Structure formats: structure tokens, C-alpha cells
Amino acid sequence: MIQLDKCFKNIHQVYLITMLFFIASAIVLEPSWQLIEGFIAILQAPDILITDYILVGGFASAIFNSAVTSLLALGMLVYFKHKPSSATISNLWLITAFAFFGKNPLNVLPIFFGGWLYSKFMRQDFNISILTTLVAASLSPAVTQKIFIGDDTGLLNIVFAIGIGVFIGFIFDPIAKNIFKVHDGFNLYNAGFAAGIIAIAITSILGSYGIEYQLNEQWSSGNNFQVSVFIIIVSIWLIFIGMYTHSHDIGNTLRRVFSLRKYQNDYYTQCGCGCYINMGVLGIFCVLAANLIGFEISGPLVGGTFTVMGFGANGKQLYSLTSLMGGVIFATFISPLYIHDPAIAIAFFFVACLSPIPAKYGWHWGFIAGLIHVHLAATLAVPSGGINLYNNGIAAGFVVVILLPILRALEQRKENIAAEGK
């Protein structure tokens, strides 16, 4: 009993057990060589937005790829003796999420190596930038896109592709840390904003040499039932961990988890393993919302759901989620946008990165942020060439750049009025 309790309180062990469940699920769903064949097909996919791994290799192979890629990231953290935090949970789940549509062991390794080289160059402990290196893999399509697209797939092409990945990993940390100052933490997907800027620079430079990336449109359909069941089981598992470790004080834990609406919430610090309850609830909510609205739950939407869940340990809660998603839905009623367009469906989930806005300034501002976000997310994949998997991160960055000065000006006005009243 005590041993199990200690295991659940170890972030790395919980994640390891969850990924082993992923692998077991993949084998149960596809107990044949087709599982490996699908995985190989995923490794050879171009990965440009949008490459749905469920369509490329099948649902079981997509789960398997997610688990293998995630375990690779976990192994790196364990090897370098990274001390877990709430950011560890969210960043690991980002790997899990995007390994359903763009990340795989082949295209993340050069970026991870580049991040390690940067730490050596700076003569600092890799743990200082190891989490940023994980999210730098948002640009992983730049690696496999160059290897597998076109007639020339020779050694020079491979070396060039690996070089791009290493370069991205090397420069990502200083850029991401400086870009954080632009949005002051109101965009939870800071890496997406940084990656978008890097992607625009890469595609612009390569474009001048005649090397162009074309957006991809690969979406799976007809998988809602099995995908929903899988996500709900994972969500229930996380809720169980949270409730088990807080069984002695479950009432207070639940009140604390569902009442936190602070700017830059850190659920793991404030609620301990109770954060897993929030993660699980958010996962079930996303599945129910997707089925209620009538979305086809493709690989990108699986990724969107797991991303929401991951940041349930570090900033997201139902209050903010509903306001932002409400803004996305309303935008489709007052514009030519179509709610069932796959790109809009993705934005519906990833808009949750703006959770700090409604958490600090109220539900109505979250609604407005969601309304603005969906329009930007629908167009910003083009200038970044589709190699930035965190496209909604750069869209959210621009939303914050637009809204935050206005919100702070209004805040200052209230303070001025209050001062005059005195």
C-alpha cells in the first residue's frame, strides 16, 4: 500500500506506467505485424501540418508511436536526473499528444541532440534547458520533411535534414526564453510562439533557395468510438491516481482543485497529485465536447485532448476552458468559418493555451480571446510552412500581444478611478 502510494507520487513513474498501458493497448488493438508496419509508415511520413498518424499507420500504430516517442523523452529526463515539476508533466504530455500527428523517434532525436549541444556550448547543466528542448520538437517536421519528400533521399539529404534538427535544438532555448517576455506567461504554449517565429525564418530562407514546404491535409475519420474509449480510460486512470493519493483528504482536495482560478496556476505545487484529477476531468470533458459537437476525432484532436490534459497540471481548468471554447464556437456563427472544418476543430482544443486570460480577467475576456484566436490559427500555418506543429501557440502569442495591453490599460484605468475616489 505504502509502496503504491510512493509510486503514484513519482511523476516519472506515473508517466512510465501510463505509456506502458499505451503499448499494451496498441498490441491488443493490433496483435500482428501490421502494428510494426504501421509504425514504420509513421516514421517515413512527411509530418508537415497536418499528417494524421491514425490515417498513416492506423490507431494502434499511432498509440505505439506516441508511447515510444514519449518513453524516449522520459528516458532523457531520467538519464540527466531531471527533478520533476508541473512543467515536467505538461511537457511530457505534449510529446505524447503530438506523437499522434507529427512527432516520432526519428525526427525528435536530432533536435534533442541540438539542445544538449547548446547546454555544452553554454557550459551549463542540461537540466536548465532540458524541458525547452522537449518542446523544441514542435519543429520536428523540418527533419523528416527533408528526408522523405522529393526524389533525392540520398546521404546528403539526410545529413542536411539532421543538421536542420540539430540547429533548431541548439537555438531554441535562448529564443523561447526571450519570447516569454512578450506575453508574460499569458500564452501557456510559449514554445509554439517561439517555434512559429523560427519556422517563418526557416521557410523564408529555404524558400529563397527554391526549397518550399507544402501544407498537408491528412485526416482520419470513423474512429470516434475506440478513440473516445481509449482517452476516457486514460482519464479515469489519472483521476484514480489523484483520488488514491489524497483519499485521506479527498473533500478538501477536490475543492482546492476545482476552485483554483489564479493566473499561472501550478496545480502540482498547490494540489500535489490532485492535479491528476484535474487532468482526467479535462480529458473526459474534451471527449464529451468533441462527440457532442460532432467532430471526427482524428490524430490531431487526440493530440489536442492530451495537450489539454497535460496542462491540467499547469494552468488549465474547466472555467477557462469553457470560456475560450465558447468564443471559438461563437466565431463560427458570425463568420464564414465552419465549426466542423478540421482546422477549426483543432483550434477548439488548442485555444486552451490562453487559459491565463480568463483566469485573471474573467470569463468574458476568455470568450473574446477565443473568438480572436480561431481566426488567427486558421491562417498562420501558411507563413510557417506547416513545419511548426504548435501553430496554435503562435496564434495565441499574437492574441496576447493584441489583448494584454488593452486589458492592462483597463486595469490601470480602474486603479486611477479608485485613486481619485480616495
Buried (B, 14 or more C-beta within 10 A) or exposed (E): EEEEEEBBEEBBBBBBBBBEBBBEBBBEBBEEEBBEBBBEBBBBBBBBBBBBBBBBBBBBBBBBBBBBBBBBBBEBBEEEEBEBBBBBBBBBBBBBBBBBBBBBBBBBBBBBBBBBBBBEEEEEEBEEBBBBBBBBBBBBBBBBBBBBBEEEBEEEBBEBBBBBBBBBBBBBBBBBEEBBEBBEEBBBBBBBBBBBBBBBEBBEEBEEEEBEBEEBEBBBEEBBEBBBEBBBEBBEBBBBBBBBBBEEEBEEBBEBBBEBBEBBBBBBEBBBBBBBBBBBBBBBBBBEBBBEEEBBBBBBBBBBBBBBBBBBBBBBBBBBBBBBBBBBBBBBEEEEBEBEEBBBBBBBBBBBBBBBBBBBBBBEBBBBBBBBBBBBBBEBBEBBBBBBBBBBBBBBBBBBBEBBEEBEEEEEEEEEEEEEEE
